[in-house]
């Protein structure tokens, strides 16, 4: 994963699956390290340390993450969709390293570091789509992907 | 559903569930009409009229849609998450009406109207989250939601 647009993106959306089988969706901030994407849970009172996204990822680790660019000039639309396996880091060295990467990317985290678990997603599949590649006469990735 | 931010949003993300149970995610443009949210499939060659999102929604109509606002000033973050039941409109009057709403909101659709199916999502649940409501000392909606 060395996609400059993915690395630079400030926000992504994380989809997990609820226990009842319905999709769950939240925006996340994230940092990429090699093939692993990290996001943290914001500081919370102890009673709500267990968040739906985290519990979903523990139970069903196949998650999907989307980064997209929107503007009214539709020929400039693009998105990157990542699928991967999630691991919940409740503590330990990898979690500390991930928090460091997040603080590097987001100064907002430096004042108030997240104290909840870190979600690590090992990317197994990435797909990019760019509007300019999907003109009717030029079948592009989305055609094949049938999104 | 009379949320001004939701109505005004230009882009949302649609989560469905793949046949293998993994979440699927795409950005969508949409128009809201009462409690129903409509999105269309862009013009495609006939061979790819069936898109993953559409087939997922036919098979498992419980879908989730997210509209969010990101900026580096995190106290201004917000999101709106909608859950609903999807219906696929392959033709008919409601589809035509939805296309009219989409063309009204997005002039881009006027030159090249989408000729695929329209996805109608009847909203059953909506949740809003605003950063300013979730300071550690002021439990807000996200606490209850445990997202």
HADDOCK unambig.tbl for C-alpha pairs under 7 A between the chains (distance, minus, plus):
assign (segid A and resid 11 and name CA) (segid B and resid 70 and name CA) 6.89 0.50 0.50
assign (segid A and resid 15 and name CA) (segid B and resid 15 and name CA) 6.80 0.50 0.50
assign (segid A and resid 15 and name CA) (segid B and resid 23 and name CA) 5.99 0.50 0.50
assign (segid A and resid 16 and name CA) (segid B and resid 23 and name CA) 6.03 0.50 0.50
assign (segid A and resid 17 and name CA) (segid B and resid 23 and name CA) 6.36 0.50 0.50
assign (segid A and resid 22 and name CA) (segid B and resid 62 and name CA) 5.96 0.50 0.50
assign (segid A and resid 22 and name CA) (segid B and resid 63 and name CA) 6.72 0.50 0.50
assign (segid A and resid 23 and name CA) (segid B and resid 15 and name CA) 5.97 0.50 0.50
assign (segid A and resid 23 and name CA) (segid B and resid 16 and name CA) 6.02 0.50 0.50
assign (segid A and resid 23 and name CA) (segid B and resid 17 and name CA) 6.37 0.50 0.50
assign (segid A and resid 23 and name CA) (segid B and resid 23 and name CA) 6.25 0.50 0.50
assign (segid A and resid 23 and name CA) (segid B and resid 63 and name CA) 6.26 0.50 0.50
assign (segid A and resid 23 and name CA) (segid B and resid 64 and name CA) 5.93 0.50 0.50
assign (segid A and resid 24 and name CA) (segid B and resid 64 and name CA) 6.50 0.50 0.50
assign (segid A and resid 25 and name CA) (segid B and resid 64 and name CA) 6.90 0.50 0.50
assign (segid A and resid 25 and name CA) (segid B and resid 66 and name CA) 6.59 0.50 0.50
assign (segid A and resid 27 and name CA) (segid B and resid 68 and name CA) 6.97 0.50 0.50
assign (segid A and resid 44 and name CA) (segid B and resid 136 and name CA) 6.05 0.50 0.50
assign (segid A and resid 45 and name CA) (segid B and resid 136 and name CA) 6.52 0.50 0.50
assign (segid A and resid 48 and name CA) (segid B and resid 143 and name CA) 6.40 0.50 0.50
assign (segid A and resid 48 and name CA) (segid B and resid 146 and name CA) 6.76 0.50 0.50
assign (segid A and resid 51 and name CA) (segid B and resid 146 and name CA) 4.46 0.50 0.50
assign (segid A and resid 51 and name CA) (segid B and resid 147 and name CA) 5.08 0.50 0.50
assign (segid A and resid 52 and name CA) (segid B and resid 146 and name CA) 5.18 0.50 0.50
assign (segid A and resid 52 and name CA) (segid B and resid 147 and name CA) 4.50 0.50 0.50
assign (segid A and resid 53 and name CA) (segid B and resid 147 and name CA) 5.50 0.50 0.50
assign (segid A and resid 62 and name CA) (segid B and resid 22 and name CA) 5.95 0.50 0.50
assign (segid A and resid 63 and name CA) (segid B and resid 22 and name CA) 6.71 0.50 0.50
assign (segid A and resid 63 and name CA) (segid B and resid 23 and name CA) 6.27 0.50 0.50
assign (segid A and resid 64 and name CA) (segid B and resid 23 and name CA) 5.95 0.50 0.50
assign (segid A and resid 64 and name CA) (segid B and resid 24 and name CA) 6.48 0.50 0.50
assign (segid A and resid 64 and name CA) (segid B and resid 25 and name CA) 6.88 0.50 0.50
assign (segid A and resid 66 and name CA) (segid B and resid 25 and name CA) 6.60 0.50 0.50
assign (segid A and resid 68 and name CA) (segid B and resid 27 and name CA) 6.97 0.50 0.50
assign (segid A and resid 70 and name CA) (segid B and resid 11 and name CA) 6.88 0.50 0.50
assign (segid A and resid 136 and name CA) (segid B and resid 44 and name CA) 6.21 0.50 0.50
assign (segid A and resid 136 and name CA) (segid B and resid 45 and name CA) 6.73 0.50 0.50
assign (segid A and resid 143 and name CA) (segid B and resid 48 and name CA) 6.49 0.50 0.50
assign (segid A and resid 146 and name CA) (segid B and resid 48 and name CA) 6.70 0.50 0.50
assign (segid A and resid 146 and name CA) (segid B and resid 51 and name CA) 4.48 0.50 0.50
assign (segid A and resid 146 and name CA) (segid B and resid 52 and name CA) 5.27 0.50 0.50
assign (segid A and resid 147 and name CA) (segid B and resid 51 and name CA) 5.07 0.50 0.50
assign (segid A and resid 147 and name CA) (segid B and resid 52 and name CA) 4.57 0.50 0.50
assign (segid A and resid 147 and name CA) (segid B and resid 53 and name CA) 5.58 0.50 0.50
